[in-house]
Amino acid sequence: MARAFDGTGLTPARVHLLWVLQHAGPSTQQTLAKLCAVSPRNITGLVDGLERSGHVRRAPHPTDRRAVLVELTSSAVTTMTRMQQEHVELNQTLVSAIAPEDRDAVERGVAALADHLATLVAEAESAP
């Protein structure tokens, strides 16, 4: 990810928003705030910055006159597509280090670790 955005001046938060838009498609700022787990004020700042840099544009919502959609520009789609391809290639490189007969066990183990970590985080966030 760092290589894909080297020299662009994009912050990790802006890159995350671009990643979300790449996967979710055009979305309202309210939806983006939820998907990025940030406040509406933060999402406005992120979208403003990405709009100034030419990565996103705001467009009228097709069915709700009050709403505005945020969408990637064509140059951002090209960048994000390249980033996704690099992600796939890295994943393939990492998986190739594991013997084929061990891959299912590794996948189950990593999933179990991720699930347990999510549980620990949820518990810590709900603790007084």
Backbone bond lengths (Angstrom), bond angles and torsions (degrees), N, CA, C in turn:
res aa  C-N    CA-C-N  psi(-1)  N-CA   C-N-CA  omega(-1)  CA-C   N-CA-C  phi
1 M - - - 1.445 - - 1.516 109.99 -
2 A 1.326 116.21 -44.33 1.459 119.61 -179.91 1.523 110.48 -60.11
3 R 1.328 117.07 -40.15 1.464 120.93 179.65 1.525 111.06 -65.07
4 A 1.324 116.96 -40.26 1.466 120.38 -178.45 1.519 111.88 -64.89
5 F 1.329 117.53 -30.08 1.455 120.49 -176.28 1.519 113.31 -112.49
6 D 1.330 116.36 12.22 1.455 120.66 179.15 1.530 109.64 -58.95
7 G 1.319 115.76 128.28 1.456 121.10 177.61 1.516 115.51 82.76
8 T 1.337 117.92 -0.26 1.463 120.04 -178.62 1.523 112.59 -87.40
9 G 1.328 116.23 -19.10 1.460 119.33 -176.20 1.518 113.45 78.88
10 L 1.332 117.36 6.38 1.461 120.34 179.27 1.522 110.30 -75.51
11 T 1.320 116.08 135.16 1.455 121.75 176.80 1.531 109.51 -82.11
12 P 1.322 118.03 161.81 1.472 119.47 176.03 1.536 112.13 -57.14
13 A 1.319 117.91 -36.59 1.471 120.35 179.83 1.528 110.76 -65.52
14 R 1.323 117.23 -40.10 1.470 119.92 178.53 1.521 110.83 -68.84
15 V 1.331 117.15 -39.46 1.459 120.44 177.28 1.530 109.76 -62.76
16 H 1.327 116.49 -41.18 1.469 119.89 178.14 1.528 110.35 -60.06
17 L 1.315 116.98 -43.48 1.466 119.84 178.93 1.527 110.82 -63.16
18 L 1.326 117.64 -40.93 1.468 119.99 176.63 1.522 110.80 -61.99
19 W 1.328 117.08 -40.83 1.467 121.76 178.33 1.531 110.27 -61.83
20 V 1.334 116.24 -43.64 1.468 121.05 178.81 1.526 109.85 -61.93
21 L 1.322 117.20 -45.74 1.467 120.26 179.12 1.528 111.78 -63.79
22 Q 1.316 117.00 -37.01 1.466 120.47 178.37 1.522 110.43 -60.50
23 H 1.325 116.88 -37.47 1.463 120.52 -177.23 1.528 113.20 -89.47
24 A 1.328 117.12 -35.90 1.468 120.19 -176.32 1.524 112.63 -88.87
25 G 1.316 117.51 -23.08 1.462 120.93 -175.09 1.519 109.70 81.40
26 P 1.330 116.67 -177.27 1.468 120.28 -178.94 1.528 110.94 -52.06
27 S 1.321 115.34 132.38 1.465 120.83 -173.70 1.520 110.34 -143.86
28 T 1.323 114.80 156.53 1.464 118.89 173.26 1.523 109.02 -73.95
29 Q 1.322 115.67 159.84 1.457 119.22 178.20 1.520 110.82 -64.35
30 Q 1.319 117.43 -32.98 1.460 120.59 177.96 1.534 110.04 -62.14
31 T 1.309 116.79 -45.42 1.459 121.13 178.03 1.522 110.81 -63.45
32 L 1.325 116.37 -42.78 1.463 120.26 179.92 1.524 111.60 -63.23
33 A 1.329 116.67 -39.07 1.468 119.75 178.15 1.528 109.96 -60.06
34 K 1.322 116.88 -42.61 1.468 120.52 178.75 1.526 111.17 -66.06
35 L 1.332 116.75 -45.84 1.463 120.45 -177.86 1.532 112.25 -65.47
36 C 1.329 116.31 -31.77 1.471 120.65 -179.71 1.523 112.07 -93.22
37 A 1.329 116.89 -4.28 1.465 122.32 -179.77 1.526 111.60 56.69
38 V 1.342 114.97 46.97 1.463 120.89 175.85 1.522 108.77 -130.44
39 S 1.317 115.79 168.74 1.456 120.58 -179.81 1.533 110.25 -75.39
40 P 1.335 116.22 157.71 1.474 118.94 175.24 1.529 112.40 -55.88
41 R 1.325 117.29 -36.29 1.467 120.26 178.82 1.534 110.30 -63.27
42 N 1.330 116.58 -42.82 1.469 119.91 178.81 1.516 111.64 -64.51
43 I 1.323 117.39 -41.00 1.459 119.31 -177.66 1.521 109.81 -66.65
44 T 1.327 117.06 -35.29 1.468 119.87 177.75 1.522 110.08 -61.71
45 G 1.324 117.06 -44.15 1.455 120.53 178.63 1.521 112.41 -63.96
46 L 1.332 116.28 -40.90 1.458 120.23 178.71 1.531 111.07 -64.67
47 V 1.326 116.13 -45.54 1.461 119.97 179.82 1.531 110.36 -65.21
48 D 1.327 117.60 -42.25 1.472 120.57 177.97 1.525 110.56 -56.62
49 G 1.335 116.64 -46.95 1.457 120.56 -179.58 1.517 112.65 -64.22
50 L 1.335 116.38 -42.61 1.465 120.12 179.63 1.524 111.72 -69.81
51 E 1.320 116.73 -29.55 1.461 119.83 176.33 1.532 109.63 -69.78
52 R 1.331 116.59 -42.96 1.473 120.39 178.39 1.528 111.64 -62.23
53 S 1.326 116.80 -35.36 1.467 120.35 -178.37 1.527 112.80 -84.47
54 G 1.333 117.11 -2.54 1.459 120.69 176.59 1.515 115.23 83.99
55 H 1.327 117.40 16.93 1.462 120.37 -179.56 1.525 113.45 -91.23
56 V 1.329 117.14 -29.39 1.466 120.89 178.72 1.529 109.50 -134.00
57 R 1.306 113.78 164.11 1.471 119.89 172.89 1.521 107.65 -139.36
58 R 1.300 114.77 154.20 1.460 120.78 174.87 1.528 107.70 -97.41
59 A 1.322 115.03 138.79 1.465 120.74 -178.96 1.524 108.76 -136.56
60 P 1.325 117.45 151.25 1.467 119.71 177.76 1.529 110.80 -61.72
61 H 1.327 115.19 141.89 1.462 120.45 175.78 1.526 107.38 -70.67
62 P 1.332 118.61 137.02 1.467 120.02 -175.43 1.529 114.71 -69.03
63 T 1.343 118.11 -22.72 1.468 119.22 -176.51 1.524 114.29 -123.14
64 D 1.321 117.69 -10.05 1.467 121.12 -177.92 1.522 108.62 -126.46
65 R 1.335 115.86 105.56 1.469 120.93 -176.55 1.521 112.62 -59.24
66 R 1.318 117.36 -26.38 1.468 120.86 -177.36 1.519 112.84 -82.42
67 A 1.308 117.32 -17.55 1.460 121.05 -173.83 1.523 112.26 -99.38
68 V 1.315 115.02 156.21 1.455 123.28 177.38 1.526 107.55 -127.05
69 L 1.310 115.85 138.01 1.461 120.45 176.29 1.520 109.72 -98.46
70 V 1.308 115.77 145.08 1.456 122.18 173.15 1.524 105.70 -105.43
71 E 1.331 116.32 130.97 1.460 120.31 -179.34 1.520 110.00 -138.64
72 L 1.324 115.31 154.76 1.455 121.00 177.57 1.521 110.27 -71.36
73 T 1.325 116.35 145.00 1.456 120.43 171.13 1.524 108.11 -77.57
74 S 1.317 116.92 167.26 1.471 119.46 -178.66 1.527 111.20 -63.06
75 S 1.325 118.10 -36.58 1.468 119.06 178.75 1.534 110.68 -67.72
76 A 1.329 117.57 -35.75 1.467 120.44 177.47 1.525 110.76 -68.76
77 V 1.326 117.37 -36.67 1.471 120.12 176.63 1.528 109.66 -61.12
78 T 1.328 116.83 -42.61 1.465 120.89 178.46 1.525 110.18 -61.56
79 T 1.320 117.03 -45.68 1.463 121.71 -179.99 1.520 110.96 -62.96
80 M 1.334 116.96 -45.41 1.458 120.61 -177.58 1.532 111.14 -69.19
81 T 1.310 117.54 -34.47 1.466 120.71 176.91 1.527 109.58 -64.16
82 R 1.334 116.46 -42.02 1.466 120.33 176.76 1.528 110.12 -62.62
83 M 1.333 116.15 -42.14 1.458 120.18 179.95 1.527 110.74 -63.38
84 Q 1.317 117.33 -42.10 1.468 120.32 177.73 1.521 110.73 -61.65
85 Q 1.329 117.28 -41.52 1.464 120.83 179.75 1.530 110.12 -63.29
86 E 1.329 116.94 -42.28 1.457 120.44 177.53 1.534 110.68 -63.03
87 H 1.326 116.08 -36.15 1.471 120.84 177.67 1.530 110.17 -64.00
88 V 1.323 116.98 -44.34 1.467 121.78 178.75 1.527 110.08 -62.59
89 E 1.329 116.37 -43.81 1.463 120.18 -179.41 1.526 111.19 -64.07
90 L 1.323 117.22 -41.33 1.459 120.35 177.63 1.526 110.10 -63.23
91 N 1.324 116.51 -43.80 1.465 120.54 178.54 1.524 110.52 -58.73
92 Q 1.324 116.68 -45.01 1.468 120.30 179.36 1.526 111.19 -62.75
93 T 1.325 116.77 -39.60 1.464 121.06 178.40 1.516 110.72 -63.40
94 L 1.326 116.66 -45.02 1.456 120.37 -179.42 1.522 111.54 -65.30
95 V 1.322 116.37 -45.52 1.470 120.28 -178.47 1.528 110.94 -65.46
96 S 1.313 117.29 -32.35 1.464 119.53 -178.96 1.531 112.25 -65.54
97 A 1.329 117.59 -16.25 1.463 120.88 177.63 1.522 112.02 -77.71
98 I 1.330 116.96 -9.66 1.465 121.90 -178.25 1.529 108.23 -105.76
99 A 1.299 115.75 132.86 1.473 120.03 178.41 1.527 109.03 -57.68
100 P 1.323 117.18 137.96 1.471 120.09 -177.32 1.530 113.67 -51.26
101 E 1.330 117.19 -38.25 1.467 119.68 -177.91 1.532 112.15 -72.80
102 D 1.335 118.41 -13.18 1.472 121.93 179.83 1.534 113.13 -99.43
103 R 1.308 117.74 -10.21 1.467 120.79 -171.86 1.528 113.57 -62.31
104 D 1.321 117.88 -40.23 1.468 119.85 179.01 1.527 110.76 -62.42
105 A 1.317 116.96 -42.53 1.469 120.78 -179.96 1.524 110.59 -65.43
106 V 1.320 117.27 -42.00 1.464 120.48 178.77 1.533 109.95 -63.31
107 E 1.317 116.58 -43.78 1.468 120.26 179.62 1.527 111.01 -61.28
108 R 1.329 117.35 -43.66 1.467 120.33 177.37 1.523 110.85 -63.10
109 G 1.331 117.00 -40.82 1.465 120.71 179.95 1.515 112.40 -64.96
110 V 1.307 117.05 -44.72 1.473 120.64 179.20 1.526 109.68 -65.14
111 A 1.318 117.98 -41.02 1.474 120.78 178.14 1.524 110.44 -62.50
112 A 1.325 117.57 -40.73 1.467 120.81 179.02 1.527 110.48 -64.52
113 L 1.331 116.99 -41.75 1.468 120.30 177.36 1.528 111.38 -62.62
114 A 1.325 116.60 -44.43 1.463 120.41 -179.91 1.525 111.36 -63.83
115 D 1.322 116.99 -41.52 1.467 120.65 178.02 1.525 110.95 -63.26
116 H 1.328 116.27 -43.68 1.462 119.70 -179.28 1.531 110.86 -66.58
117 L 1.321 116.73 -39.69 1.460 120.36 177.34 1.526 110.54 -62.20
118 A 1.325 117.22 -42.28 1.470 120.52 177.88 1.522 110.80 -61.32
119 T 1.319 117.38 -39.67 1.460 121.46 177.35 1.524 110.82 -63.49
120 L 1.331 116.57 -46.02 1.471 120.08 178.85 1.524 112.40 -61.51
121 V 1.318 116.41 -40.74 1.471 120.65 178.67 1.518 110.06 -64.60
122 A 1.330 117.30 -44.94 1.471 120.93 179.15 1.520 110.84 -61.11
123 E 1.320 116.71 -42.73 1.455 120.10 178.31 1.528 111.64 -63.71
124 A 1.319 116.57 -41.96 1.463 120.36 179.52 1.518 111.79 -65.76
125 E 1.320 116.89 -36.30 1.469 120.65 179.94 1.524 111.70 -72.12
126 S 1.317 117.57 -27.08 1.474 120.39 -179.14 1.522 112.46 -92.32
127 A 1.324 116.93 -8.15 1.479 119.89 -179.96 1.515 109.90 -73.85
128 P 1.353 115.93 148.44 1.471 118.81 -179.55 1.511 113.10 -67.90
